[in-house]
Amino acid sequence: MLEDVLTPPLDVLFCGINPGLMSEATGHHFARPGNRFWPALHLSGFTPRLLAPAEQHLLPSYGLGITNIVPRASAKASELTRQELVAGGAGLAAKVARARPRVLAVLGISAYRTAFERPKAVIGPQPEPVGGARVWVLPNPSGLNAHWNVTTIAGEMARLRASLG
């Protein structure tokens, strides 16, 4: 199981859908070379330089952390069941309540809609908190998500960053 990067105090807890097989094999979040999380994180201004997945331990020094909705690794998020996502959402809410980040940033609108039973949610800030934290939904940075590119994902991350004040 992939370990969370969860050292409070956190400004933003980024939450993936579930680990990919490469992440499970390496022990690093967003480890697949085509994943756009790390480049978008840097382009958005959250980190002063592009971090490699193996440098995820540096995130808490920037007030950032990473977790997942579902801990089970898979080749594609579409392999997860609705039940896994809903159960993962409940577990995530409890984790957020313990860690107390300022913002929970969920990376994937479809997974967020299912996990939290919010079928009309859109990318951006959400009206309902999770575990006491504000929620911001970001695009899924997977290379399989053809609707978004690294620049547009970084733009959404920058909007979140600007909201922190």
C-alpha positions as CSV (number, residue, x, y, z in Angstrom):
1,M,0.0,0.0,0.0
2,L,1.3,3.4,-0.9
3,E,2.0,5.6,2.1
4,D,0.4,9.0,2.5
5,V,2.5,12.2,2.6
6,L,0.7,13.6,5.5
7,T,2.7,15.8,7.9
8,P,0.7,18.7,9.4
9,P,0.4,21.6,9.3
10,L,-0.9,21.4,5.7
11,D,-2.2,24.1,3.5
12,V,-3.3,21.7,0.8
13,L,-3.8,17.9,0.9
14,F,-3.8,16.7,-2.7
15,C,-5.9,13.6,-3.1
16,G,-5.5,11.3,-6.1
17,I,-8.2,8.7,-7.0
18,N,-6.0,5.7,-6.3
19,P,-2.4,4.7,-6.9
20,G,-1.3,3.5,-10.3
21,L,0.7,0.3,-10.7
22,M,4.0,2.3,-11.1
23,S,3.3,4.3,-8.0
24,E,2.6,1.1,-6.1
25,A,5.9,-0.4,-7.4
26,T,8.0,2.6,-6.6
27,G,6.3,3.8,-3.4
28,H,5.9,7.3,-4.9
29,H,2.7,9.1,-5.8
30,F,2.1,10.1,-9.4
31,A,5.1,8.1,-10.5
32,R,4.1,7.2,-14.1
33,P,6.3,9.3,-16.5
34,G,3.2,10.6,-18.4
35,N,1.4,11.9,-15.2
36,R,1.2,15.6,-15.2
37,F,0.9,16.2,-11.4
38,W,4.5,17.1,-10.7
39,P,4.9,19.5,-13.7
40,A,1.6,21.1,-13.0
41,L,2.4,21.5,-9.3
42,H,5.6,23.4,-10.2
43,L,4.0,25.5,-13.1
44,S,1.2,26.6,-10.7
45,G,3.8,28.0,-8.2
46,F,3.2,25.5,-5.4
47,T,6.9,24.4,-5.6
48,P,9.9,26.5,-6.6
49,R,11.2,23.8,-8.9
50,L,10.0,20.6,-10.6
51,L,10.1,17.8,-8.1
52,A,10.5,14.2,-9.0
53,P,8.1,11.6,-7.5
54,A,11.0,10.3,-5.4
55,E,11.2,13.8,-3.8
56,Q,7.6,13.6,-2.4
57,H,9.0,13.8,1.1
58,L,9.8,17.5,0.4
59,L,6.1,18.4,0.0
60,P,5.4,19.0,3.8
61,S,8.1,21.8,3.7
62,Y,5.8,23.6,1.3
63,G,2.7,22.9,3.4
64,L,1.5,20.2,1.0
65,G,0.6,16.5,1.3
66,I,-0.7,13.7,-0.8
67,T,-3.2,10.9,-0.2
68,N,-5.7,8.9,-2.3
69,I,-9.5,8.2,-2.1
70,V,-9.0,4.5,-2.6
71,P,-5.8,2.8,-1.4
72,R,-5.9,-0.1,-3.9
73,A,-3.6,0.2,-6.9
74,S,-4.9,-0.4,-10.4
75,A,-3.9,0.2,-14.0
76,K,-6.8,2.6,-14.5
77,A,-9.2,4.4,-12.1
78,S,-12.1,3.0,-14.1
79,E,-11.3,-0.4,-12.6
80,L,-12.6,0.9,-9.2
81,T,-16.1,0.1,-8.1
82,R,-18.7,2.6,-6.9
83,Q,-18.6,0.9,-3.5
84,E,-14.8,1.4,-3.3
85,L,-15.1,5.1,-4.1
86,V,-17.9,5.7,-1.6
87,A,-16.1,3.8,1.2
88,G,-12.9,5.7,0.2
89,G,-14.7,9.0,0.5
90,A,-15.8,8.2,4.0
91,G,-12.3,7.1,5.0
92,L,-10.9,10.3,3.4
93,A,-13.3,12.5,5.4
94,A,-12.0,10.9,8.6
95,K,-8.4,11.3,7.5
96,V,-8.9,15.0,6.7
97,A,-10.6,15.5,10.1
98,R,-7.5,14.2,11.7
99,A,-4.9,16.0,9.5
100,R,-6.8,19.3,9.3
101,P,-5.5,20.7,6.1
102,R,-6.8,24.1,5.0
103,V,-7.9,22.6,1.7
104,L,-8.6,19.2,0.4
105,A,-7.8,19.2,-3.4
106,V,-9.3,16.2,-5.1
107,L,-7.7,15.3,-8.4
108,G,-10.5,13.9,-10.5
109,I,-14.1,15.2,-10.9
110,S,-15.7,11.9,-11.7
111,A,-14.2,10.2,-8.7
112,Y,-15.2,13.1,-6.4
113,R,-18.8,13.1,-7.7
114,T,-19.1,9.3,-6.9
115,A,-17.1,9.3,-3.6
116,F,-19.1,12.1,-2.1
117,E,-22.4,11.7,-4.0
118,R,-22.3,15.1,-5.6
119,P,-23.2,14.3,-9.3
120,K,-23.4,17.9,-10.4
121,A,-20.0,19.0,-9.0
122,V,-17.7,20.9,-11.4
123,I,-14.0,21.7,-11.3
124,G,-13.1,24.3,-8.8
125,P,-14.2,25.2,-5.2
126,Q,-17.0,23.1,-3.7
127,P,-19.7,24.5,-1.4
128,E,-19.6,21.5,1.0
129,P,-16.5,20.8,3.2
130,V,-15.1,17.3,3.7
131,G,-13.8,16.5,7.2
132,G,-13.9,20.2,8.1
133,A,-11.7,21.3,5.2
134,R,-12.6,23.4,2.2
135,V,-12.7,21.3,-1.0
136,W,-11.4,22.2,-4.4
137,V,-11.7,19.7,-7.3
138,L,-8.9,19.7,-9.8
139,P,-8.6,17.8,-13.1
140,N,-7.2,14.3,-13.0
141,P,-3.5,14.7,-14.0
142,S,-3.2,11.2,-15.5
143,G,-1.9,11.0,-19.0
144,L,-5.1,9.1,-19.8
145,N,-7.2,12.3,-19.2
146,A,-7.1,13.8,-22.7
147,H,-9.5,16.6,-21.8
148,W,-6.8,18.6,-19.9
149,N,-3.2,19.3,-20.6
150,V,-0.4,20.3,-18.2
151,T,-0.9,24.0,-18.8
152,T,-4.7,23.9,-18.1
153,I,-4.2,21.6,-15.0
154,A,-1.5,24.0,-13.7
155,G,-3.9,26.9,-14.3
156,E,-6.5,25.3,-12.1
157,M,-3.9,24.6,-9.4
158,A,-2.8,28.2,-9.6
159,R,-6.5,29.3,-9.0
160,L,-6.5,27.1,-5.9
161,R,-3.1,28.5,-4.8
162,A,-4.4,32.1,-5.2
163,S,-7.4,31.3,-3.0
164,L,-5.1,30.5,-0.1
165,G,-4.2,34.1,0.3
